[in-house]
Amino acid sequence: MPKSSALPGLLLIRGLGHSGSTILDLALGAHSSIVGLGEAVRVLEKPRLGESHKGPQQLRGALRFERRCTCGATAGTCPVWGPVLTWLPEHDDRPLLEKVDRLITPFTSGSARWLVESFQADEQLLDARALGRPVRVIHLVRDVRSWVHSEARRGVERHGRGMSVGWRSLVRWWRVNRRLEQRLRRSDCAVFQLGYEELALAPEAALRRLCDWLELPFERAMLQPGLHSGSHIVSGNRLRFEPGQSHAIRYDAAWLTSPALSLRVAPLLPSVAAMNRRLVYSHGLLGSTWPAA
């Protein structure tokens, strides 16, 4: 039987990882009509072979109930995640949409208008209108230079790949965002294009536009996500528990002083530069002073 259109909708944050989805999830969750659920798909989807130490597998072990949720409870005592974690191991073969439906059903009678899911790599939930709920998508994109710098630094620290990681990250940024942009155009979901730079450097203006799109009033608590968020995140970036990073929306501008050639070449590649302007700076919130590629 179709569900009532009055049910809270799903608001999906999609794009490349390490583009600010966790802080955006927390900021949205600070709104009285929005609840963030973090990277729920990572928890709900069936573990794949080889996922022994991260991803969904972490939430199937004996310690799964001890993980911290951003609501302040452990996952096992969280009113949102506790029942699902108990039910999940014996129902891994059920379709993802059925698992998502079980997770969000408790919000049916609450005040939430939107439920945020922020596992950026997932595309299955773009078909979640089958649940009888509205689905909207925030396509979150970080400036190619900032993202490449971050990935190169992370790659060298973790894998010792050297300089080549920057060039591979540049190609990946263009390829993944191009494919997702095309995928979203083919979907019947309403899409809000949001650049991480505009969110981090002009947070109030960016969040006001986002609230207008969601047909909700802006609430100033959103500017201090870690202090006010009502999100229930058990899987996501660890910054969600670091007060210095989660209590305000801040920008890491380390890439501006990087001498990496891949960062300097990016604005000179016409297709990359055009995509960067279109996806990251679409609202014109930073004026002409910020170095938009």
KEDO-418160 format. One record per residue (C-alpha): residue number from 1; x negated, y negated, z negated. Coordinates in nm, 3 decimals, decimal comma. Layout:
   n      px      py      pz
 NUM       X       Y       Z
...
//
This chain:
   n      px      py      pz
   1   0,000   0,000   0,000
   2  -0,147  -0,342   0,093
   3  -0,258  -0,553  -0,199
   4  -0,131  -0,899  -0,279
   5  -0,306  -1,188  -0,108
   6  -0,319  -1,352  -0,454
   7  -0,599  -1,117  -0,555
   8  -0,942  -1,282  -0,591
   9  -1,144  -1,280  -0,271
  10  -1,493  -1,147  -0,209
  11  -1,762  -1,408  -0,151
  12  -2,070  -1,245   0,003
  13  -2,417  -1,403  -0,003
  14  -2,608  -1,263   0,294
  15  -2,947  -1,326   0,456
  16  -3,307  -1,233   0,385
  17  -3,417  -1,135   0,037
  18  -3,612  -1,384  -0,177
  19  -3,412  -1,674  -0,037
  20  -3,242  -1,794  -0,355
  21  -2,943  -1,559  -0,380
  22  -2,983  -1,497  -0,755
  23  -2,983  -1,865  -0,855
  24  -2,690  -1,928  -0,619
  25  -2,501  -1,632  -0,771
  26  -2,562  -1,774  -1,119
  27  -2,458  -2,125  -1,012
  28  -2,137  -2,000  -0,856
  29  -2,071  -1,791  -1,166
  30  -2,084  -2,107  -1,377
  31  -1,760  -2,216  -1,209
  32  -1,449  -2,135  -1,411
  33  -1,280  -1,975  -1,108
  34  -1,576  -1,767  -0,982
  35  -1,742  -1,454  -1,121
  36  -2,078  -1,336  -0,989
  37  -2,148  -0,963  -0,970
  38  -2,508  -0,976  -0,853
  39  -2,641  -0,713  -0,613
  40  -2,348  -0,483  -0,678
  41  -2,394  -0,283  -0,358
  42  -2,743  -0,176  -0,470
  43  -2,584  -0,027  -0,779
  44  -2,282   0,127  -0,610
  45  -2,424   0,278  -0,293
  46  -2,543   0,637  -0,305
  47  -2,919   0,665  -0,371
  48  -3,129   0,760  -0,071
  49  -3,415   1,005  -0,064
  50  -3,731   0,852  -0,204
  51  -3,558   0,597  -0,427
  52  -3,707   0,734  -0,746
  53  -3,814   0,420  -0,927
  54  -3,607   0,130  -0,800
  55  -3,276   0,040  -0,645
  56  -2,965   0,246  -0,726
  57  -3,169   0,525  -0,880
  58  -3,254   0,305  -1,178
  59  -2,887   0,300  -1,270
  60  -2,843   0,677  -1,258
  61  -3,102   0,762  -1,525
  62  -3,057   0,792  -1,899
  63  -3,153   0,427  -1,953
  64  -2,890   0,286  -1,718
  65  -2,666   0,178  -2,006
  66  -2,953  -0,017  -2,166
  67  -3,012  -0,253  -1,877
  68  -2,931  -0,615  -1,956
  69  -2,640  -0,791  -1,796
  70  -2,637  -1,169  -1,761
  71  -2,317  -1,178  -1,969
  72  -2,541  -1,104  -2,269
  73  -2,437  -0,742  -2,319
  74  -2,617  -0,426  -2,219
  75  -2,486  -0,267  -1,902
  76  -2,318   0,007  -2,106
  77  -2,120  -0,238  -2,319
  78  -2,050  -0,489  -2,041
  79  -1,673  -0,492  -1,981
  80  -1,733  -0,504  -1,604
  81  -2,020  -0,258  -1,554
  82  -1,981  -0,018  -1,848
  83  -1,679   0,176  -1,716
  84  -1,818   0,184  -1,362
  85  -2,157   0,320  -1,469
  86  -1,984   0,601  -1,657
  87  -1,768   0,689  -1,356
  88  -2,029   0,640  -1,083
  89  -2,267   0,941  -1,103
  90  -1,991   1,193  -1,035
  91  -1,841   0,984  -0,754
  92  -2,145   0,895  -0,545
  93  -1,989   1,052  -0,237
  94  -1,693   0,817  -0,238
  95  -1,691   0,537   0,026
  96  -1,858   0,213  -0,076
  97  -1,536   0,013  -0,038
  98  -1,363   0,245  -0,285
  99  -1,645   0,191  -0,535
 100  -1,629  -0,185  -0,490
 101  -1,253  -0,175  -0,536
 102  -1,297   0,009  -0,865
 103  -1,550  -0,250  -0,982
 104  -1,334  -0,552  -0,906
 105  -0,991  -0,416  -0,998
 106  -1,016  -0,545  -1,359
 107  -1,019  -0,900  -1,222
 108  -0,672  -0,859  -1,069
 109  -0,492  -1,028  -1,357
 110  -0,760  -1,281  -1,448
 111  -0,825  -1,641  -1,349
 112  -1,102  -1,567  -1,096
 113  -1,042  -1,690  -0,743
 114  -1,367  -1,551  -0,598
 115  -1,598  -1,261  -0,685
 116  -1,957  -1,301  -0,563
 117  -2,166  -1,011  -0,428
 118  -2,525  -1,105  -0,348
 119  -2,708  -0,802  -0,206
 120  -2,829  -0,992   0,097
 121  -2,920  -0,694   0,315
 122  -2,574  -0,534   0,304
 123  -2,336  -0,563   0,600
 124  -2,080  -0,299   0,500
 125  -1,877  -0,542   0,290
 126  -1,818  -0,762   0,594
 127  -1,536  -0,512   0,654
 128  -1,400  -0,546   0,300
 129  -1,078  -0,711   0,420
 130  -0,958  -0,353   0,436
 131  -0,917  -0,388   0,059
 132  -0,646  -0,647   0,119
 133  -0,858  -0,936  -0,006
 134  -0,995  -1,244   0,170
 135  -1,366  -1,218   0,251
 136  -1,596  -1,513   0,307
 137  -1,971  -1,521   0,368
 138  -2,245  -1,761   0,266
 139  -2,535  -1,719   0,509
 140  -2,826  -1,831   0,291
 141  -3,152  -1,910   0,472
 142  -3,481  -2,038   0,334
 143  -3,709  -2,261   0,541
 144  -3,926  -2,033   0,755
 145  -4,247  -2,189   0,621
 146  -4,149  -2,154   0,257
 147  -4,023  -1,796   0,310
 148  -4,334  -1,687   0,503
 149  -4,558  -1,841   0,237
 150  -4,370  -1,656  -0,038
 151  -4,377  -1,324   0,148
 152  -4,744  -1,358   0,236
 153  -4,835  -1,430  -0,125
 154  -4,624  -1,138  -0,247
 155  -4,762  -0,905   0,021
 156  -5,125  -0,980  -0,053
 157  -5,073  -0,944  -0,427
 158  -4,891  -0,614  -0,395
 159  -5,037  -0,448  -0,087
 160  -5,360  -0,628   0,000
 161  -5,249  -0,674   0,360
 162  -5,450  -0,988   0,413
 163  -5,364  -1,254   0,669
 164  -5,152  -1,036   0,898
 165  -4,865  -1,029   0,651
 166  -4,791  -1,396   0,728
 167  -4,747  -1,331   1,099
 168  -4,534  -1,024   1,037
 169  -4,317  -1,222   0,797
 170  -4,271  -1,497   1,055
 171  -4,144  -1,244   1,311
 172  -3,919  -1,081   1,052
 173  -3,766  -1,415   0,950
 174  -3,671  -1,490   1,310
 175  -3,555  -1,139   1,397
 176  -3,341  -1,072   1,088
 177  -3,174  -1,415   1,079
 178  -3,105  -1,402   1,452
 179  -2,942  -1,060   1,425
 180  -2,735  -1,157   1,119
 181  -2,621  -1,482   1,277
 182  -2,496  -1,287   1,578
 183  -2,332  -1,027   1,353
 184  -2,147  -1,294   1,157
 185  -2,023  -1,457   1,477
 186  -1,869  -1,124   1,579
 187  -1,702  -1,076   1,242
 188  -1,370  -1,230   1,149
 189  -1,511  -1,369   0,823
 190  -1,528  -1,740   0,750
 191  -1,897  -1,834   0,719
 192  -2,064  -2,117   0,527
 193  -2,416  -2,192   0,645
 194  -2,639  -2,289   0,353
 195  -3,009  -2,370   0,353
 196  -3,201  -2,292   0,036
 197  -3,390  -2,621   0,070
 198  -3,065  -2,820   0,070
 199  -2,937  -2,619  -0,229
 200  -3,258  -2,660  -0,430
 201  -3,341  -3,021  -0,340
 202  -2,986  -3,162  -0,330
 203  -2,796  -2,916  -0,553
 204  -2,498  -3,130  -0,642
 205  -2,430  -3,235  -0,284
 206  -2,472  -2,878  -0,156
 207  -2,252  -2,724  -0,425
 208  -1,983  -2,990  -0,375
 209  -1,962  -2,898  -0,007
 210  -1,951  -2,531  -0,094
 211  -1,671  -2,587  -0,346
 212  -1,474  -2,786  -0,088
 213  -1,508  -2,491   0,151
 214  -1,382  -2,255  -0,121
 215  -1,095  -2,497  -0,195
 216  -1,210  -2,542  -0,553
 217  -1,306  -2,855  -0,751
 218  -1,676  -2,900  -0,819
 219  -1,779  -2,834  -1,181
 220  -2,098  -2,985  -1,320
 221  -2,178  -2,669  -1,517
 222  -2,289  -2,522  -1,185
 223  -2,600  -2,741  -1,199
 224  -2,724  -2,552  -1,507
 225  -2,666  -2,191  -1,403
 226  -2,851  -2,008  -1,680
 227  -2,671  -2,204  -1,951
 228  -2,316  -2,167  -1,822
 229  -2,298  -1,877  -1,578
 230  -2,029  -1,614  -1,632
 231  -2,189  -1,380  -1,379
 232  -2,226  -1,009  -1,454
 233  -2,560  -0,929  -1,289
 234  -2,734  -0,602  -1,375
 235  -2,934  -0,583  -1,053
 236  -3,111  -0,885  -0,907
 237  -3,413  -1,110  -0,935
 238  -3,566  -1,111  -1,283
 239  -3,558  -1,492  -1,292
 240  -3,201  -1,460  -1,414
 241  -3,342  -1,397  -1,762
 242  -3,611  -1,665  -1,752
 243  -3,477  -1,991  -1,903
 244  -3,737  -2,207  -1,733
 245  -3,620  -2,088  -1,393
 246  -3,250  -2,022  -1,443
 247  -3,137  -2,321  -1,652
 248  -3,165  -2,558  -1,356
 249  -3,190  -2,533  -0,979
 250  -3,550  -2,618  -0,890
 251  -3,761  -2,596  -0,577
 252  -4,102  -2,432  -0,537
 253  -4,289  -2,650  -0,287
 254  -4,618  -2,457  -0,298
 255  -4,604  -2,393   0,075
 256  -4,658  -2,764   0,148
 257  -5,025  -2,731   0,055
 258  -5,083  -2,394   0,219
 259  -5,345  -2,388   0,497
 260  -5,204  -2,065   0,648
 261  -5,198  -2,082   1,026
 262  -4,867  -1,895   1,049
 263  -4,696  -2,178   0,858
 264  -4,845  -2,444   1,085
 265  -4,753  -2,258   1,403
 266  -4,390  -2,191   1,306
 267  -4,260  -2,546   1,387
 268  -4,435  -2,527   1,726
 269  -4,236  -2,222   1,839
 270  -3,920  -2,367   2,001
 271  -3,684  -2,080   1,914
 272  -3,807  -2,062   1,554
 273  -3,796  -2,439   1,503
 274  -3,444  -2,464   1,650
 275  -3,317  -2,180   1,432
 276  -3,479  -2,333   1,123
 277  -3,308  -2,668   1,183
 278  -2,973  -2,504   1,259
 279  -2,962  -2,259   0,968
 280  -3,150  -2,441   0,692
 281  -3,070  -2,810   0,744
 282  -2,721  -2,793   0,892
 283  -2,562  -3,034   0,641
 284  -2,822  -3,310   0,675
 285  -2,847  -3,354   0,297
 286  -3,220  -3,429   0,291
 287  -3,223  -3,712   0,542
 288  -3,528  -3,774   0,759
 289  -3,788  -3,774   0,481
 290  -3,805  -3,398   0,425
 291  -4,031  -3,213   0,673
 292  -3,765  -3,014   0,856
 293  -3,919  -2,806   1,133
//
